[in-house]
Amino acid sequence: MNNQLPKSWAWTPIIELLDENSNGKPFQQGWSPQCLNHPAPDNYWGVLKTTAIQDGEFWGHENKQLPESIEPRPHLEIAKGDILMTCAGPRNRCGVVCFVKETRPKLLMSGKMYRFRPNSTLLDSQYLEGFIRSHQAQRTIDSMKTGISDSGLNLTHGRFSELMVPFAPLPEQKRIVAKIEELFSELDNSIAALKTAREQLKVYRQAVLKHAFEGQLTAKWREENANKLESPEQFIARIQEERKDIYRVQLAEWNVAVAEWESQGKEGKAPPRPKQPKNSASRVNKCNNLPESWAIVPLEELISFGPSNGWSPKATNDVTSTKAITLTATTSGKFDGTQFKYIDARIPKHSSLWLKKNDILVQRGNTIEYVGVPSLYCGDDNQFIYPDLIMKIQTSKSVSPQYITHAMSMVSSRSFLRERAVGAAGSMPKINQQTVSSLPIPICSELEQQKIITLLEEKLSIIDSTLHEIHFQLERSAVLRQSILKKAFSGQLVPQDPNDEPASELLARIQAEREASKTKSTKKARKAK
């Protein structure tokens, strides 16, 4: 740690600045009884989850009800003014701290958190919480964590008690806390405004998509190009012929891929056989709110391949010739080629597991928020394979993959898929191939699709650019917050007052008083004996 502090400050171990808890120690750890799987009503005992502790925020609603058959432990009850910190979990969740400004009665600590209370004659609680939140303290705390992997770490009392705190005079601590609250309040207002703008842009984006896929965006274009439009029936009939031609090519490629797979000892997943297009008549549905030249058809009528699940072989730490994208590569709705892992498996070069430019990737399993998220692959051919939790779709020749990706991004499409996701309680919800195949798509002629894509990309690029700027400003706000904390705990945020009692003298005086009190108590005990 940087030892440059004002003369009236002193580096002091945190252990010397804390009061004892009911257990006679400065740190109180909670317990982990078997709780009910829902929050406790106000008049019932609840045990906090670690998610109740956010960076600088206490979320009391994040708790589970304690069964009435289990006796509560009142000494673990949270009180206003407590400092809580997580002491176990993934690296980014171990060592998270918050100050309890407000709480309701009957909330108990869990076994993966500590409570500590500063000696009020020495240290302001919010001053200590602010320091622990700083990058300076968090780097030190991070080095104190122990565990086999980053997914499960622990922070012991003994290690944490060695944390050195920049101990300022008590009056200055209070001035620092007041200044931090003032600056953070201004920062929070700015962040709230940015987040509001971000949500408004998301709503506007969906309005643009809805406008496009109801035919309103191209209404004038259709008037000017009425003689170039083909009927939905003609268009779908043409697509069906295209799909038959593509199927014959795919079948030949599949036979080659199977031969390769067999020659390699049938290693890994067998190449999936392409699906033969259905011979049934197209299901073309007219819709009152669509233009005359538009129709609603199931997605399966517009695609030449898929939906087909990928494959998820075991990853390796070695660099190999085969890269498999991860689920996070498509979570945002835009393909991110940096999110991949290497696998130790040979994939036949003709296998459909390899991604091709303009393949549509759909998340078939994730949290409900992301199930069904579509993303257009924009990388090179045969650069990546895709995992089991993603489906791949290829559109027919006359259907734009960009058009289908945008259509699948609409609120109505996302809701259709989410409502049909299935999964046992507590498991990852998933959608199947049949669900994706049956997704209703508003379709128009090939020429109008291209016009819609041009108009959409003009509007969406402006939205995306603004969202990118908001994201940058939010990241800058986080940096600014840490800058405030850095100045605060190096003595640069507020001026020093020469009339303040130096921290070292205050600590020495309090320690002397403690010793005197202990001596007096010992003498009384001996006399009574």
N, C-alpha and C positions, 0 to 999 in steps of 0.2 A: 504493500500500500504506500501511497505518497505520504511522506512524513511531514510535509510542509503545511503546518497549521498555524493559526494566529497564536501569539504568546500566551493568551489566556485560555487556550484549549489544551486538551491532553488526550493522547490515544489511550483508551482504557478497555480492558476485556469486558465484554457484555455481562459476564457473570457477576462482576462487581457492581453493576448498576441495577440489578433486578431485586424485587422483593421475593420472599419465599411464598410458595403456594401452600395449599392445605396439606400437601405431602411433605412439607419441610424442605422442599427443593425449589430452585428458581424456575424449573420447567415442569409443567404438568402435561402429561400425555393422556389422551382419552382412551376409550375402549371400543370394542367392535362386537356388540351383541347381534344376534340374528333378528333383523328388523322386518317389518312389513314393507311391501314394495310400493308404498305411496307416502306422500308427505303427511306429517302429523297435523291435525286440526289445532287451532290455537290453544285449546285447553288440555291438550295431550302432550306427553313427552315425545320429543323427536331427537334423533341422533343425526348430526350434521354429516353430509357427504363432503368429500374433499373439494368438490366443485363449489361449495359455499364460500371458499376462499379464492377470490380473484385478486389480480394485482391491484391492491389499494381499495378493493371493494368487498363488502361482506354481503353475501346473498343468503339470508336466513331461510328463504323458501326452499333451498336445496337441502332437504333433510328427508329421513325416513322415520315413520312412526315406530316407537318402541312398543312392543306388545304389552298389554296390561299384565301378562303373566310374569314379566321380568321386572324386578325391582329397580327403579332408577337410581342413579348415583348423583345426588344433588351437588356434590363437591366438583363435579365436572360441568356444571351448568355455566353457560356463557353469560357474561355480564357486560354491560356497556363500559367501554374503556379498555377491554381486553385486546391484546395483540394475539392473533392466531397465525400459525404458519404450518404449511404442509411439510411432513417429514418423510414421506415415502411416495413412490410412484415414478412415472417416466421423468427423465431429466428436466424437461421443461415445466413439469408440475410439482417437482420436489423443491421446496424452498420458497414457494409463493407465500406472500405475507399480506395481511390486511389488518386495519384498525377497526374495531367494532364501534361504530358511532351510535347505532340504534339496534336493538334486538327485542324480541318478545321473550317472555318467560318460558321455561321448560325446554330449552334447546341444549343438548349435551354434545361435548366433543367426541369425535370418533378416534380410533386408535392410530390413524395416520396423520394426526396433527398435534402440534404443541400449543400450549397457551403460556404466555409469560407477561408479567406485569412489572414495569419499571418502578423503582423506588421514586415516588413523586417528589421527594426532596432533592433528588439528583437529576432526574431525567423526565422530559415530557414524552408521553407515549407516542404521540404523532410524529415527534422528532425522530424517535427510534424507528418507527414504521417507515418513515420517509427514507432514512438512511439505508435500511435493509432492502428497499425497493430499488436503490440506485445500482447502476452497473458496477460501480466500484465494489460494493458489498456483494452483489450477486456473483461476481467472478470469484471472490474468495469463498463464498458458500459453495459454489459449484465444485471447487477443488476439495471440499470437505466431504462430498457425497461418496458413498461406497456402494458397491454392487457389481454383479457379473456383467450386466449389460445396461444400456441406456434406458431400456424399457422398464426396469425395476431397480430403483436406487433408494438408499436410505440416508438420512442425516441424523446422526446420533447426538444425544445431549452433550457428550464429552467433547466432540469435535466442534459443535456449534458454540459451546461456551467459550471457545478461544477467539471468537470473532472480535476484532478490535474496532471500537466505536470512536469516532471523532467527538469527544466529549467537550461540549461548549458550556459556558456559564449558563445557568438556568434561565435568567431573563433573556439572554440572547437566543436560546433555544426557542422560546415562545415567540420572539420577533421573527425568527426564521420560519416557524410553522405558519404564522400569520401571512408572511410574504408568499410562501409556497401556495397556500390556499388561494390567495388573491390571483397569482399568476396562473395556477391550474384552473381556476374558475373561468378566466378569460379563454384559456386554451380549450377547455371543455365546451364552451359555447361555440367556438369556431369549429370544433370537431363535430358537434351536433348539427351545425348548419351544413357541413360537408356531407354528413351521412344522410341528411334529409334530401339534399340535392341528388345524391347517388340513388336513393330510392325513387325519387321522381323521374330520374332518367330511365330507370328500369321499367317503370310504368309506361313512360313514353315509348320506349323501345317496343313493348308489347302492343301498344296502340298502333305503331307503324306496321308491325307484322300483321296485325288483324286487318288493317286497312288494305294491305297488299293482297292478302289471301281471301278477301271478299271481293276483289276485282276493282276496288275504288281507286287504287293508286294508278291504274292503267286505263281508267274509263275514257279519257280523251284519246289515248293512243288507239283504243279499239274502234272508236268512231272514225278515226283517220285511216285505219287499216282493216276495215270490215271485210273487204274482198279477199284478204289474205288468210282469214281465219277458217279452220276446218272444224267440223262438229266434234263434240266429245266422242261420239260413237266411231267416227272415222279415225280419230287420233288413237283411241284405245285399240281398235282393230289393227292399226299399223304397228303399235307397240307389241301386240301379241305375235305378229309375224317376226318382228325383231328378236323377241325372246326365244322363239323356236330356233332361229339361226344361231343365236348366242349359245343356246343349250348344246347344240351339236359340237361347237368349238370347245365348250367347257368339258363335255364328255370325253372328247379326244385328249384334252390336257389332263383330265383326271386319270385316264388309263395310263398315261405316261408317268404321272405322279405316283400311282400305285406300284408300277413296275420299279421305279426308283426306290420307293419305300421298302419293297420286298427285297431288293438287291442290297439294301443296307441293314438287313436282318430284322426288318419290321420294327425298327427303333422308333420310339415315340408314338404319337397319335397317328392313326391311319388317315390318309387324305379323305375328307368327307365327300361322298358322291353328290354331284350337283342335282338340284331338284328339277324335275321335268315340269315345264309350265302346264297349268291346267288347261284342258280342252273346253271347259265349260264356258258359256257366254259371259262376257264381261259384266260385272255388276256396276253399271253406270247409274248413279242416282242424281237426278236434278234437285236443285235446292232453291227455294224461293228467294233467298237473300244473295244468290250468286248470279252473275251475268248469264245470258242465254247460252253463250259458247263455253260455259264452264260446267263441271260436274264434280261429284264426290265419288271417289273410288277407293277401295282398300289399297293399302301400300303394296301388297303382294302383286297387284296388277301392273305395277310400275317398275318392278325391279327384275334384274336378270340373274342375281345371285343373292342368296341369303333369305332371311337372317340366319347367320351361322355363328355358333359360339367359337371362341378361340381355344387356346391350350395354355396351361400354366405349369410347365415343368419346373423342377427345383432350380433356383438361381445359384450361381457360382460367384465367388469373389475374383476369379480369374477373368482376364479379358479373352473372349472367344469370338468366333465369327458370327454368332447368332445373338441378336439383341431382341428382347421382348419388351414392348411398352408396358407400363404399369397403369393401373386404373386412374391415377392422378394425371396421366398424360392428356386425358379428355374431360376431366371434371369441370373445367371452366367453360366448356363449350367450344374452346379453341384448342387445336392440337398443339401439344408441347413436346417436341422431340428430345428434350433433355431428361424426360422422365422415363427411364428404361432400366432394365437389368440384363446382365449377361446370363445366358443359359448354356449348359454343356450338353447340347443335343444337335444332331444334324437334321436339318429340315430339307426335304427334297425341293429342288429349285422350282418345280412346277406345282408345289403345294399351295392350296388356297389360303394357308395360314399367313403367307407373305402379304404384306400390305401393298396396294397399288395406289398411285395418286388418284385422288377424288373418291376413294372408298369412304363410305359413311360408317362411322363407329358409334355404336349405341351402348350406353352403360346398362347392362341387364341386371346388375346387382350392386347396391350401394345403400347409403342412408336414403330414406324416402325422398329427401330433398333433391337427390341427384339421380334417382332411378329414371332411366329413359333419356338422359341428357345426350343429344346428338353432337357429333363433332366430325368435321370434314378433314380427312387425312391429306396433308399437303407436303409430305416428305417424298423422298425418292422411292421408286419401285424396289421391292425386295430388300429394303433397309431394316425393317422390323417385322416380327410376327406380333400377334395380339393375344391377350390373355383370355381365360375362360369367362371372366366376368364382363366381357365386352362381346357384342355381336357385330358382325360385319355385313354391310349391304352394298351391293353395286346396282346402280340404276340401269334401265334400258337405254339404248342409244339416244332416243328422242326425248328422254327425261333428264333434266339437268340435276346433277347431284347437289349443286348449290341450292337450287330451288327446293328440293326435298328436305335438305338440312334445315333451311329456314322454316319450312312448313312444320317440321317436327319440333321446332323451338317455340312454337306458339303456346300460349297458356292452355288452350283447349287440347292440344296434342299432349302436352306434358301431363295434364290432369287425366286424360284418357288412360295413359300408361300407368300413372301412379295409383289410380283407383283399382287397377287390376293386378297390382303387385301383390305377391303372396309371400308368406314366411311365418314360421313359428314365433311366438312371443320372445322378444329379446334377440332374435336372429336378424340377419341382413335381408330386407325385402328384395324380391327378385321378380322380373317379368320374363315370360317365355317367348319363344319364337312365334307361336300362334298369335299372341297378343300384339306383338309388333307388326306382324303381317296384316292384321285386321285393322290397323290404325287408319281412320278415314283421312284422306288427303284431298283438298280442293285442287283440281287439275285444270289446266288450260292448254292452249296450243303451244308448240315448241317456241314459236316466235314471241308469244306473249311472256312465256317463262323468262326468256332472255331479257326482255324489257323490264320485267319485274326485278330481276337480279340487279340490273344496272341501277334502277331507281333506289332499290333497297340498300345497295352497298354505298351509294352516295349519302343516304340519310344515316345509316348505321355507322359509317366511318366517323361521322361527326360525333355521334353519341359515344362511340368507343374512345375517341380522342379525349372527350370531356371526362369520361370515366377514368381514363388513364391519368389525367391531371389531378382528379380528386384523389385517386389512390396515392399519387406522389405527395400531395399535400398532407394526407393522413399519415404517411410514413414520416414526413418531415415533422409533423406534430409530435410523434413518438420520440424523435431525436431531440426536439426542443424540450420536451418534458425531462429527458435525461440530462440535458444541458443545465436546466434549472436545478435539478438535484445535485449535480456535480458542483455548481457554484455554491449551493446552500451548505454542503458539508465539507467545503474547503475554506469557509469563512469569507466568501466573496459576494454573497447575496445581500446581506445587510451589514451596516457598519458596526464595529465593535464599540462598546461603551466602557471607558476606563473605570467607571464606578462599579461595574459588575464584579462580583467576587470571582476570581479565577477558578476554573474548573478543578485544578489540582488541589487548591486550598479547600474548596467545597467538599471534594471527595475525602480529603484527609480529615476534615472536621466531622463528617458523617461517620466515617470509619471509627474515629475516636469515640464518638457517642455510642456507636454499636458495641464497641469493646467495653465501654464503661457500663452499659446496660447489661451485658453478659456477665461481667464481674459482679455487679450488684445482685443479679438473679442467682448466681452461684453462692454468694455469701448467705442470702436468704434461705436457700435450700439447705445449706450446711447447718444454719442456726436452727431451722425447723427440725432437722434430723436429730 
